[in-house]
Structure formats: structure tokens, C-alpha cells
Amino acid sequence: MSDPFDLTGRVAVVTGASSGLGVAFAEALAARGAAVVLAARREELLTEVAGRIREGGGRALPVTCDVTDPAQVDALIAATLEAFGGLDVLVANAGTAADGGPMAERLPDAVVEHVIRVNLLGVWYCCQRAGAHMLSQGRGSIITVSSAAGLGGLPYFPPAYQATKAAVVNLTRNLGSSWAPRGVRVNCLAPGWFPSEMASPYIEAPVYGDRILGQIPMGRVGTDDEITPALLFLASDASRYVTGATLAVDGGLSATIGAASYDEALFGIHAAIAPGLGEPITPGVPAA
């Protein structure tokens, strides 16, 4: 029997591939035989990741790309087709939590708009462009990346991040159901807390880190090798009868109801991360 997880001969694009889970996703796909196109804004880091994959015998192409720019996304797809002659898997992983730290009532409009551009419009541009090519060839697998935070509300959590990650879940349902009859599957990964450039400052922070662990039924954050199998499942023929689905890999975080109340120490973490923006507005405190 053939290995349903085998990706030999497939071509995959991974956005946000310069750090964090994007690197783990790209390396896992390459290890299973896929040629991988690494996309992100930081060229030097992309080159390092591509070099490691090649040293391990894999095929990798770094392409600088800002997913908020449709023209750059078009160029990414064109570079993929030129280099490898096809596109079979897209991992729309690029994201930001630039609104982390500030209280919602203090968030600058520009920060909210930036998060929406990266986390929602960036995912849309990548899915639409890659999806059009996959539809023309009659096959393909797209994996969007949401978050356990997109599956419910969390107090004092980045609001634009949560809203966009929830939107990605429903975008996945729409595209997954719309494109299924034409051979293209679209599914979503919803990670919980994993060490990364974006998440580690919170995981490692005094008090806040304890709060995170206290909300996870398994009592710990995840590791890369605990989420990459889920990615490979969705990218490969192992999930050939799965589309429009969201798979949470979060240690049980999204299965729980309720969250511990906030105290002054936790508010202090926000204030330290975003001075002037992280202090809550309370009765008697001027709003401006």
C-alpha cells in the first residue's frame, strides 16, 4: 500500500516561512518529498531556512513576499510555477499579532488595519491566487492557519488578531465547500500556544506564562513535532475526504469554557509591553 502522507513530486508554498511554525511546516513538507517555496519578507532568514533544507537533500526556493501586496503574491505564484512547474499545496501561514499588549480601547487605527491586512487580506490573496491555479489543474490542497484564539473569545487578548483568525476559519469553510467539486480542498489549522518569535515573550513572561499554562488542559505549550503531523495530514492524500474543516492542535485549550480573571500583575504585563497603550481605561481615568 502506498504511503498516503508521501508528498514526492508535489510542490508546496509556505508563507511566513522565515520563523516560527512556518519554518517547521516547510521543513516537514520537504522531509516528505515536496519541493518547497519559502515566502516571507526577511530574505536573509528565508535563505538560511532554504539552505538547511537543501543540505538535508530537499528542494527549496526562497522568495521574498509581502502577502499584503497582491502584486507580490502574484509574483510568488509565478516564481513557483517557473521554478517547479506546478503548485499542489499552499500553507497560508503568514500572520501577526501587532495588536498584542495594548488595551482594545487604546489601539491605534493603523495597528488594527495592519493586522487585518496581514491576517485576513494576506490569506485571501494567497488562497485566491493559488486556488485559481489549482482549480485549473483540478487538484490541490490549501491549508490556512488560524488560531485557538479564533475559536472563542479571550479577555484582554489582541482583538484584531482574534477577529481575523475567526474570519480565517469561516473563509476556509466558504472556499472548502465552494471548491470541493472541482478538486481543491481547503482546510484550517488552529494552533494553540507554541514557542515562536511572536508567542515566546508571552509564554516566558512572569505571571502571564503561568496564566497560559493554567488555561491549557494538558498543562504545557506544544512543540513543533506535535503540530507538523497535522499539517502533513491536511496537505497530503491522507485527508482526501476532508475539506472546509478546522483542526485545533492546542492541548485542549479551545475545548475549555471560561478563563481566569485578570489581576493587577497581568495588566502590568500589558503596560510593560506597550507603554502608554497597555494600561486599561477605568472609571476616573481620562479616555484621552
N, C-alpha and C positions, 0 to 999 in steps of 0.2 A: 504494500500500500504506500502511495506517495505521501510525503510529509505535507500536511495542509498549511504549515507555517513557513514553508520554503518560499523565499522571495527571489530566487535566482532568475535573472533575466528581467526583473521588474525595475522600474525607475521611480524613485521617491524624492519629493521635495519636502524639506522641513524648514519652516520659518522659525525665527527666534533661536537659531541653531548655534549661537555663539556662546551660550552659557546655560546653566541650569538643566532643566528637563529636556530642553531642545537638543543639547549635546548627547544626553543619554538616549534619546529617541533615535537620533541619527546613527549613533554607533550600533544600536541594537538592530536597526534595519540593515545596515551594512554587513553586520555579522551573519545575517540570514540570507545574504547574497544580493541584496538590492544595490544598484548604483544610486548614490545619494547626492542630491544637490542641497548644499547648506546655504541658507539665506538669513541675513541679518544686516545690521548697519555697520558693525565693527569688523572691518576687513581683517585686521591682524589676528583677532581671535578666531574668525572663520578659517583662516589659513592654517592656524595651529590645529584645529579640530580635523580639518581635511587631511593634514599631514599625518596625524595619528591613524586615521582610518586607512590611508594608503600604506603606511608602514605595516599595518596588520593584514595587508593583502586585499583590501577593499577598494572600491572606486568611489571617489568623492570629488565634487566640484564646488568651490566656494563662490558665491555670487552676492555681492553687496546689494541690499534691497531694503528700502523703507516701505513697509506694507501700507502705509497711509497714502502713498502716491500711486495711483492706478497705472501710470506710465511705467514706473519701476516694476510693478507686478507683471505687467505685460512683458517687459524685458526679461524678467526672471523666467517666465514660461518659455519665451523664445530661446533663451540660453539653454534651458533644459532640453528642449527638443533638438537644438543644434548639436549639443554635446552627446546626447544619448539616444536620440531618435524616437523618444516616446515619453509618456508620463502615465504612471499607473497608480501612484499613491501620493496624496497630499496630506501633510500634517500641519494644520494651521495653528501653530503653537505660539507665535509672537504675541506678547501681551505686556501690560504694565499695570502697576498699582500706584501711579504717581499721586493719587489722592489719599494714600495711606498716611495717617498721622493727624492731618488737620480735622477739626470738628466739621461736620457737614455744614453747619451754619456759617463757617468761615472760609469755605472752599472758594478759591478764585474761579471765575468762569473759564479762564483759559486752561486750567488744570482739568476740569471736568470735560471740556471739549477735546483735549488731547487724549484722555483715557478712552473716550468714545471713538475717536478716530483710529486708535491703535487696536483696541479690543473688539470693536464691532465692525467698523468700516474696513479695517485691515483684513479681518477674517472674511468679510463679504467679498472684497476684491479678489482675494486668493481663491476662495471657493468658486466664484463665478468664472474666473479665467481658467482655472484648472478644470472645472466642471464642463465648460464648453468643449474643451479638447477631449475629455473622457467620453462625453456623450457622442462625439463624432466617431469615436472608435468603438463605442458600445460596451465599455467596461471601465472600471476604476473604483478606487476606494478613497474617500476623503474622511479624515479624522480631524474634527475641530477639538479645541481644548478649552473647556470651561473651567469650573472650579466647584468644590463642595460648597463654597460660599454663594454660588449661583443657584443653589437648590433650596435656599431658605434665607430668612433674614437674620442678620447678626448685628447686635447693637454696637455702635461706635466702630464699625468696620468700614473700609473705604466704600462710599456709596456708589460712585460711578463705576468702580470695579465690579461690585456686586450686581448692579443693574445690567452692565454689559455682559457679564458672564451668564446671567439668566437669559438674556436675549440670545446668546450663542446657542443655548440649549434649544430654544424654540426655532431658531434658524435651522438648526440641524434637523429637527422634525420636519420642517417645511421642505427642505431640499431632499432629505432622505425619502420622503414619500413622493415628491414630485419626480425625482429622477430614477426611482427604483425600476419602473417598467422599461427604462432604456439602458439598464445595465450598470448604473453608477450608484454605489452605496455611500451614504453619508452618516457617520456616527460620531459620538462625542465622548471624550474622556473628561471626567470631573475629578481632578486630583484634590486631595486634602493637603495637609502640611508636609512638604518635603524640603530639605535643606537646599537653598539656592541663593543666588545673589540678591534676589528680591525678598525672599522669606526669612533667611537666616538672621537678619538683625532683630526680627521679632521673636523668632524661636529662641535665640540666645539671650534676649533681654531679661533681666531680673523681673520677677512678678508676672510679666506678660507671658514669658515662656511657660511658667507654671500654669497660667490660665489656659494656654493652648493645650498642654498635656492633659489638664483636667477635663477638657471637653471631648477628648478622643477616647472612646471605649477601650481601645487597645492600649492606651496609656503611653503612646510614643509616636514620634513622627515616622514617616515612611522612608524607604531607601529606594534608590534608582531601580534596583533589580526586582522591586516589588510592583513597579508600575510598567516597566517595559514589556513584560509578558502580555499585559492587557492591550498595549499598543499593537504588538505583533498580532494578537488575535484579531483586532479590528482591521489591520492593514492587509491581512492575508486571506486566503480562501477558507481558513478555519471559521470565519464569520460570514460565509457566503449567503446565509439566510438571515442576516441581521442588518437592518437599516433603520435610521431615524431614532436609534437608541442612545441613551446616555449611561455610561458605566462609571460609577463612582469608585475610586480607589483611594479611600480616606480613613481607613482604620475604624470605620463605623461612625465617623463624625456626623454625616448627613442623616443617619438613622435616629439620632437622638433628638429630643424635644426640649427646648429651653436652654438657657445659658446663665452662668453665674452672674450676679450683679457686679457692677463696677464700683471700685473704691478710689480713694484719692491717689494711691500709688499707681494705679492703672492710668488714670488721667494724666499723671505726671510723665508717664512714658510718651504719650502723645505730645505733650508740651515740649519734651526734650527733643523729639524727632522733628517737630515742626514749630519752632519758637514763633510765637505771635499768631499762629494758626491752630495750634493744638489745644488751646485752653477752651473749655466749654463756656458758652454764654449762659449765665444763670441769673435768677432774679436779683436785681440791684446792680448788675454789671451792664454798662452801656453796650449796645449792639454794634456801634460804630467805633 
